[in-house]
Amino acid sequence: MSRNNIVVENLTFQYPGGDEAVLRDASVTIEPGEFTAVVGGNGSGKTTLCKTFNGLIPHFFEGTFDGRVTVAGTDTRESDVAELSKTVGYVFQDFENQLVQETVRDDVEFAPLNHGLDDYAERATRALETLGLDHLEDRFIWELSGGQQHLVALAGVLAMDPEFIFVDEPAAQLDPQNARETYEQLRRLNEERDKTIIVIEHHSEFIADYCDEMVLVSDGGVAWKEPVEVGLNRLDDLLAHDIHPPQVTQIADGLPTEAGTLPSGRYPVTVDEAATAFQPATTRESRAAVDGGAVATPGAGTDDAPTGRQQDGDALVTMRGVGHGYPTLREGYNRVLDGLDLELHAGDRVALVGANGSGKSTLLRLMTGLESPDEGRVTVLGRDTSETLPEQLADDTVYIHQNPEEMFVEDTVRKDVAYYLENRDAPNVDERVDEILAYLDLEHLADRDGRLMSLGQQRRASLGIGLATDPTVVLLDEPTGSLDLQSRREVTGMLRKAESRVETVVVASHDLQLVAAWANRVLVMGEGEVLADAPPAAVFSDPDLLAETDLRRPQVVELSRRLGLESPALSTDAMCETLARSFEDDAFADGGVADVGDVGGDVESNGGTR
C-alpha cells in the first residue's frame, strides 16, 4: 500500500465540554489520485473527520483524541498545522475568511512567502495561470465575485503544491456556472496534476459527475467507502442519512421493477446513463435522434397560475425604471440594475435566478427599503420605499437573510419571535407566538438558542419570526443553500406553508431543482435587467437564454430534453408518471409506479441497495 495516502485508524474525538464524542472509532483510507466525496447528514461528523487530515484537529481544535491519523506517512499528532499545510491544502466552506491580503496576487503568494520559499512568486504565477486567474492578479479581493474569490482561495492552496486538496462544499454560495467551473478546475488538478481531491458535498449530481469514490460518515463513524456509482445506489443508506440521491436515480427507483436499470442491474446516476436506461424499446431509436435536437415548447409543462404580469388586480410590488449600483475603486460606479420594470402580484411564487453579482440580493433589498434606488421608483403595497422607513415596510414585507443567524438576538426561539412582535406593540404576543410555533412545527425548538441550531432549523425559525407579524410579502435569500436532504425538506415545506399565510413569496436561489419544482414564475437576472420572466418550463426550454446566462437544467429537465418529451417534467414525480405510462404503452412493464418525492416531498426508496 502506498505511503502517500491518508489513513484514519480507529479515531475517536470529543470536543471540550461536549456531551459525547463527535467521532467514534472512525477508520478510512484515501488513496493517492482519488477524487473522493465525503457525505453525511448535518452533524454526522464529516467536517470534524476532514479537519483531522491537516492537523486542525487536534492542534487547533483541542479535545480528547484517540486513534491515529497519518498523512503521507506522517502522524498528524507528531507534526503541526503549518508543516502539514505543505502536504494537505484546505479550502474552507466560508472561504472568504481565508483571504487575508488586499490583492489577488498578494493573497496567493501569502502561504509560500510565509513558509520562506524563494520561488513564492513563481508558485503564485503557476497557480493563477492554472486556474485562469492571472488576468485578475492586481484586483482587490473585495472587487471579485463569490466564484472568483472561491478560486483565489483554491489558488492560495495550490501555490503550496500539496499532494492532497480538500474543499468543504465547493458549490456552496456559488451560482451553477461558478460551481461547475470550480469542479472542472478540481478535475483538471486531479487528472493533469495528479492531485488527490477530497470534497464535502451535499449535491449528489456533482458527486456523480466528478468524483470516483464516496465516503459515508454516520453517527461519528465511517459507514462505508464505495465507488461513486455503487454508493449512489445505496438508496436506503443515503435517505436514512438525509442525503439526496441524484434526480435520475430517484426516478429509476420510482419506476416498475427493473424498468429503470442499466444492463449491469444498477440505477443510473448521471443523465447520460439515464437517457439510455429510460428509453422504452420501441421508441429507443426515434428518441435517440432527439438528443441535441428539439427542446420542450416554451411555456408548456406547468399547471400553476399564470405569471404575475398576466394576473388581474393591483400589483403588490412595482418597480419602474429602477437603476441601482455601488461605488467601486476602479470603475467608479458598478451599475447592478439598469432601467428595471417589474410587477409582483398576489399568488406569485417567484424565483430569482442568475449569476453571482447579477442583482438578485440587491433586488430583494430594494423591496425591503433597506436600500433606496438610485433611479426610478419602488412601491410596496402602494408605499414608495424611498419615502417609507424600512421598519414600517417590515410590518408587511419580511426579508429572511441568506445568513439566518443574523435574525436571532435572544437566547431562545420563543423569545426571538416575541421580541419582534413586542417591538411593534403587537397585541396578544404570547398567543401569537404559540400559534406560529405550532404552525411551523417549531414547538420542539422553542426553548433552544437559535444561534446554536442547525442551518435548516435556523431558516425555519427565522421564517417563524417573519410570519408572526402577518406579512403580505415574504422574501428569502438562498433558503436551501448548504442544506442536507432533511433540512431541504423542512425549508421547502416551510415555503409551502408560508404561501397559505402570505400573498407573495420571492426566493433568490441557485437551487434550480427548487426553482423547477416550486416556482410558478422565474425571473432570470443579468446585464442589469430581467432577461426573462416566465414559468419554469419556458425558461428551461430556451437554449439561447440558458447559454447566455450559464444556467443548467436540473437533471429531470435535461432528461426530458434527451428523451424528446414535448413538455419537460419539472419534478421527479412528473417524470416517473410520464415514463411509467410510456413503459406501459410499450408493454415494457405491466404497471405501477412508486411515489418519489420532489424537492419538497419525502423521497422513499423502493429497492434499497442496488
ZAKE-291270 format. One record per residue (C-alpha): y, z, x. Coordinates in steps of 0.25 Angstrom, whole numbers, padded with zeros to 4 digits, always signed. Layout:
YZX ...
END
This chain:
+0000+0000+0000 +0014-0004+0005 +0023+0008+0010 +0035+0000+0005 +0033+0005-0009 +0038+0017-0018 +0027+0027-0020 +0029+0039-0030 +0017+0049-0030 +0015+0060-0040 +0030+0062-0041 +0036+0074-0050 +0051+0076-0050 +0059+0086-0058 +0074+0087-0059 +0080+0101-0056 +0081+0108-0069 +0072+0098-0077 +0062+0104-0086 +0051+0095-0081 +0048+0084-0071 +0054+0070-0073 +0043+0064-0065 +0029+0069-0065 +0018+0065-0055 +0024+0050-0055 +0017+0040-0046 +0021+0026-0044 +0021+0015-0033 +0032+0004-0032 +0026-0007-0022 +0035-0016-0013 +0040-0028-0020 +0039-0023-0034 +0049-0025-0046 +0046-0012-0053 +0052-0007-0067 +0051+0008-0069 +0051+0011-0084 +0051+0023-0093 +0058+0029-0105 +0071+0037-0103 +0068+0050-0096 +0054+0045-0091 +0058+0048-0076 +0059+0034-0071 +0072+0035-0065 +0068+0048-0059 +0056+0041-0053 +0064+0030-0047 +0074+0039-0041 +0063+0045-0032 +0062+0031-0026 +0075+0032-0018 +0075+0047-0016 +0086+0051-0026 +0074+0060-0031 +0072+0070-0024 +0084+0069-0014 +0096+0067-0024 +0090+0072-0037 +0083+0084-0033 +0071+0091-0041 +0056+0094-0040 +0050+0082-0033 +0035+0082-0031 +0027+0070-0027 +0030+0059-0017 +0039+0046-0017 +0038+0037-0005 +0047+0024-0003 +0042+0014+0007 +0034+0026+0013 +0045+0036+0013 +0044+0049+0006 +0057+0050-0002 +0058+0065+0000 +0058+0063+0015 +0069+0053+0014 +0083+0053+0007 +0090+0044-0003 +0099+0037+0008 +0087+0033+0016 +0079+0029+0004 +0090+0020-0001 +0087+0011+0011 +0073+0008+0004 +0076+0011-0011 +0089+0005-0017 +0092+0011-0031 +0102+0005-0041 +0105+0016-0052 +0106+0013-0067 +0120+0018-0066 +0122+0008-0054 +0138+0010-0055 +0136+0023-0049 +0131+0018-0036 +0142+0008-0034 +0151+0017-0025 +0160+0007-0018 +0172-0001-0023 +0167-0015-0020 +0154-0022-0021 +0152-0025-0006 +0156-0011-0002 +0146-0005-0012 +0135-0014-0008 +0138-0010+0007 +0139+0005+0004 +0124+0008+0006 +0121+0001+0019 +0134+0005+0025 +0131+0020+0022 +0118+0018+0028 +0124+0013+0041 +0118-0001+0040 +0126-0010+0049 +0123-0022+0041 +0128-0016+0028 +0138-0028+0025 +0127-0038+0027 +0118-0030+0018 +0128-0029+0007 +0131-0044+0008 +0116-0047+0007 +0115-0038-0005 +0127-0044-0012 +0122-0058-0010 +0108-0055-0014 +0114-0050-0028 +0124-0061-0029 +0136-0051-0028 +0142-0056-0015 +0154-0062-0023 +0157-0048-0029 +0157-0041-0015 +0172-0038-0016 +0173-0034-0030 +0175-0019-0034 +0163-0013-0041 +0171-0010-0053 +0174-0024-0055 +0160-0028-0057 +0151-0029-0070 +0140-0019-0072 +0130-0030-0068 +0137-0033-0055 +0138-0018-0052 +0123-0017-0054 +0121-0028-0044 +0130-0021-0034 +0122-0008-0035 +0110-0017-0032 +0117-0023-0020 +0120-0010-0014 +0106-0006-0015 +0101-0020-0009 +0111-0018+0003 +0101-0007+0008 +0090-0017+0007 +0080-0007+0001 +0065-0010-0002 +0066-0005-0016 +0077-0007-0026 +0077+0002-0038 +0086-0001-0050 +0088+0008-0062 +0089+0000-0075 +0094-0014-0069 +0098-0019-0083 +0106-0007-0088 +0120-0009-0092 +0119-0024-0088 +0120-0036-0097 +0108-0045-0098 +0112-0055-0087 +0116-0044-0077 +0103-0036-0080 +0095-0048-0077 +0103-0052-0065 +0100-0038-0059 +0085-0040-0062 +0086-0054-0056 +0092-0048-0043 +0081-0037-0043 +0071-0048-0044 +0077-0056-0033 +0077-0044-0024 +0062-0041-0027 +0057-0055-0025 +0066-0060-0014 +0069-0047-0006 +0056-0040-0009 +0063-0028-0015 +0055-0018-0023 +0063-0017-0036 +0062-0005-0046 +0069-0004-0059 +0070+0005-0070 +0071-0003-0083 +0071-0002-0098 +0072-0017-0101 +0057-0021-0101 +0062-0036-0101 +0068-0035-0087 +0055-0028-0082 +0047-0039-0088 +0055-0050-0081 +0058-0044-0068 +0048-0032-0064 +0034-0033-0058 +0030-0018-0060 +0033-0008-0071 +0032+0008-0070 +0032+0017-0082 +0037+0031-0080 +0033+0040-0091 +0036+0055-0092 +0039+0056-0078 +0027+0049-0073 +0023+0035-0069 +0014+0030-0081 +0011+0017-0074 +0015+0005-0066 +0011-0009-0070 +0015-0023-0068 +0026-0026-0078 +0018-0036-0087 +0008-0024-0089 +0018-0013-0090 +0026-0020-0101 +0013-0022-0109 +0010-0007-0109 +0018-0006-0122 +0013+0007-0127 +0017+0014-0114 +0031+0007-0114 +0034+0010-0128 +0030+0025-0126 +0040+0026-0115 +0051+0019-0122 +0051+0006-0114 +0054-0007-0122 +0043-0018-0119 +0049-0032-0118 +0052-0038-0131 +0041-0049-0129 +0031-0038-0126 +0035-0031-0139 +0034-0044-0147 +0020-0046-0141 +0015-0032-0145 +0020-0035-0159 +0012-0047-0161 -0002-0048-0166 -0013-0045-0156 -0013-0054-0144 -0003-0063-0151 +0008-0060-0140 -0001-0058-0128 -0001-0066-0115 -0015-0072-0110 -0016-0060-0102 -0016-0051-0114 -0003-0044-0111 +0010-0045-0119 +0021-0054-0113 +0033-0046-0106 +0043-0058-0104 +0048-0069-0113 +0041-0079-0105 +0028-0073-0107 +0031-0070-0122 +0035-0085-0124 +0020-0089-0121 +0013-0077-0127 +0020-0078-0141 +0019-0093-0144 +0008-0096-0154 -0002-0106-0150 +0002-0117-0160 +0017-0117-0156 +0016-0114-0141 +0019-0128-0137 +0031-0130-0146 +0037-0117-0143 +0036-0118-0129 +0045-0131-0130 +0056-0122-0135 +0057-0113-0122 +0070-0117-0117 +0073-0125-0129 +0078-0121-0143 +0085-0108-0146 +0086-0100-0159 +0096-0104-0169 +0109-0097-0167 +0111-0086-0178 +0097-0086-0182 +0087-0074-0181 +0095-0063-0188 +0095-0058-0202 +0106-0048-0199 +0120-0048-0205 +0129-0059-0200 +0139-0057-0189 +0152-0050-0191 +0161-0062-0192 +0153-0067-0204 +0154-0054-0212 +0163-0050-0223 +0172-0039-0223 +0183-0034-0213 +0179-0033-0198 +0177-0018-0193 +0181-0022-0179 +0191-0034-0176 +0195-0040-0163 +0206-0050-0162 +0210-0057-0149 +0205-0045-0141 +0207-0046-0126 +0204-0035-0116 +0201-0033-0101 +0203-0024-0090 +0211-0024-0077 +0203-0027-0064 +0207-0027-0050 +0205-0042-0046 +0207-0050-0059 +0218-0040-0065 +0212-0041-0079 +0198-0043-0083 +0198-0048-0097 +0186-0044-0105 +0189-0048-0119 +0198-0060-0122 +0203-0064-0136 +0191-0058-0143 +0190-0059-0158 +0179-0051-0165 +0176-0044-0179 +0165-0034-0181 +0160-0031-0196 +0152-0021-0203 +0137-0024-0201 +0139-0030-0187 +0129-0025-0177 +0136-0031-0165 +0130-0033-0151 +0140-0036-0140 +0133-0043-0128 +0138-0049-0115 +0138-0047-0100 +0143-0035-0093 +0158-0036-0094 +0159-0045-0106 +0167-0035-0114 +0157-0028-0123 +0161-0014-0120 +0175-0018-0120 +0174-0023-0134 +0168-0010-0139 +0179-0002-0132 +0189-0011-0139 +0183-0008-0153 +0184+0007-0150 +0198+0007-0146 +0195+0013-0132 +0201+0001-0127 +0212-0008-0133 +0212-0023-0132 +0222-0029-0122 +0224-0041-0132 +0221-0042-0147 +0217-0032-0157 +0205-0024-0160 +0203-0017-0174 +0192-0008-0178 +0191-0005-0193 +0205-0010-0195 +0212-0002-0184 +0218-0008-0171 +0211-0002-0159 +0224-0003-0151 +0231+0006-0161 +0220+0016-0164 +0215+0027-0155 +0201+0026-0151 +0197+0039-0157 +0202+0034-0170 +0193+0022-0169 +0182+0030-0165 +0181+0036-0179 +0175+0023-0183 +0171+0016-0170 +0161+0022-0161 +0158+0018-0147 +0145+0022-0141 +0147+0021-0125 +0137+0014-0116 +0136+0028-0109 +0134+0037-0122 +0134+0050-0114 +0149+0048-0114 +0150+0052-0128 +0143+0066-0126 +0153+0077-0124 +0146+0089-0129 +0132+0096-0125 +0124+0091-0138 +0124+0078-0146 +0127+0086-0159 +0140+0092-0152 +0144+0078-0147 +0142+0072-0161 +0150+0083-0167 +0161+0082-0156 +0165+0068-0160 +0166+0072-0175 +0173+0085-0173 +0184+0077-0164 +0186+0068-0177 +0187+0080-0186 +0175+0075-0194 +0171+0084-0206 +0156+0090-0207 +0154+0088-0192 +0140+0095-0192 +0135+0088-0203 +0139+0074-0197 +0133+0078-0184 +0120+0082-0191 +0120+0069-0199 +0122+0059-0187 +0112+0067-0178 +0101+0065-0189 +0105+0051-0192 +0103+0046-0177 +0091+0055-0175 +0099+0063-0165 +0095+0077-0170 +0085+0080-0159 +0097+0077-0149 +0108+0084-0156 +0108+0096-0146 +0106+0088-0133 +0117+0085-0124 +0120+0070-0126 +0123+0068-0111 +0109+0072-0107 +0101+0064-0117 +0095+0050-0114 +0103+0038-0115 +0097+0033-0128 +0099+0047-0134 +0114+0047-0130 +0116+0034-0136 +0110+0039-0150 +0118+0052-0149 +0131+0044-0145 +0130+0036-0157 +0128+0048-0165 +0141+0053-0160 +0147+0040-0165 +0141+0039-0178 +0145+0053-0182 +0159+0048-0184 +0154+0038-0195 +0160+0026-0187 +0161+0011-0192 +0158+0004-0179 +0149+0008-0168 +0150+0002-0154 +0139+0004-0144 +0139+0000-0129 +0125-0003-0123 +0117+0006-0132 +0104+0003-0127 +0107+0002-0112 +0097+0009-0103 +0088+0014-0114 +0073+0014-0115 +0066+0010-0128 +0067+0023-0136 +0081+0024-0133 +0084+0010-0137 +0077+0012-0150 +0085+0024-0152 +0098+0017-0149 +0094+0005-0158 +0090+0014-0169 +0104+0021-0168 +0111+0007-0169 +0104+0004-0182 +0107+0018-0187 +0121+0016-0184 +0122+0003-0192 +0120+0011-0205 +0132+0020-0202 +0142+0011-0196 +0147-0003-0199 +0147-0010-0186 +0139-0007-0173 +0143-0014-0160 +0134-0014-0148 +0137-0019-0134 +0124-0021-0127 +0116-0029-0116 +0103-0026-0124 +0100-0039-0130 +0088-0034-0137 +0096-0024-0145 +0106-0035-0148 +0096-0045-0153 +0089-0035-0162 +0101-0026-0167 +0114-0034-0168 +0118-0044-0179 +0130-0049-0171 +0131-0051-0156 +0144-0053-0148 +0142-0060-0135 +0153-0056-0125 +0158-0064-0114 +0170-0070-0108 +0179-0060-0115 +0175-0064-0128 +0164-0065-0139 +0155-0077-0135 +0146-0076-0147 +0146-0068-0160 +0133-0070-0167 +0119-0064-0171 +0109-0061-0160 +0101-0073-0163 +0112-0082-0162 +0117-0076-0149 +0103-0076-0142 +0101-0091-0147 +0113-0096-0140 +0108-0100-0126 +0122-0104-0121 +0128-0091-0125 +0117-0083-0118 +0119-0091-0106 +0134-0089-0106 +0133-0074-0108 +0120-0072-0099 +0113-0065-0111 +0098-0065-0112 +0090-0066-0125 +0081-0054-0128 +0066-0057-0125 +0064-0058-0140 +0075-0068-0142 +0071-0076-0129 +0057-0077-0134 +0062-0082-0147 +0068-0094-0140 +0056-0096-0131 +0047-0097-0144 +0057-0106-0151 +0060-0097-0162 +0071-0103-0171 +0077-0089-0173 +0076-0079-0162 +0069-0066-0164 +0079-0054-0161 +0069-0043-0160 +0054-0041-0157 +0051-0038-0171 +0056-0052-0175 +0049-0059-0164 +0036-0052-0168 +0037-0057-0182 +0040-0071-0178 +0029-0072-0168 +0019-0065-0178 +0022-0076-0188 +0021-0087-0178 +0007-0082-0173 +0002-0081-0187 +0007-0095-0191 -0001-0100-0179 -0013-0092-0182 -0011-0085-0169 -0012-0071-0175 -0016-0066-0189 -0004-0058-0192 +0002-0044-0190 +0013-0040-0180 +0017-0026-0176 +0031-0021-0177 +0038-0022-0163 +0052-0015-0163 +0064-0022-0159 +0075-0015-0151 +0078-0005-0161 +0063-0003-0166 +0051+0004-0162 +0042-0004-0153 +0028-0001-0154 +0016-0007-0146 +0004-0014-0153 -0005-0014-0141 -0001-0004-0130 -0005-0009-0116 -0008-0023-0114 
END
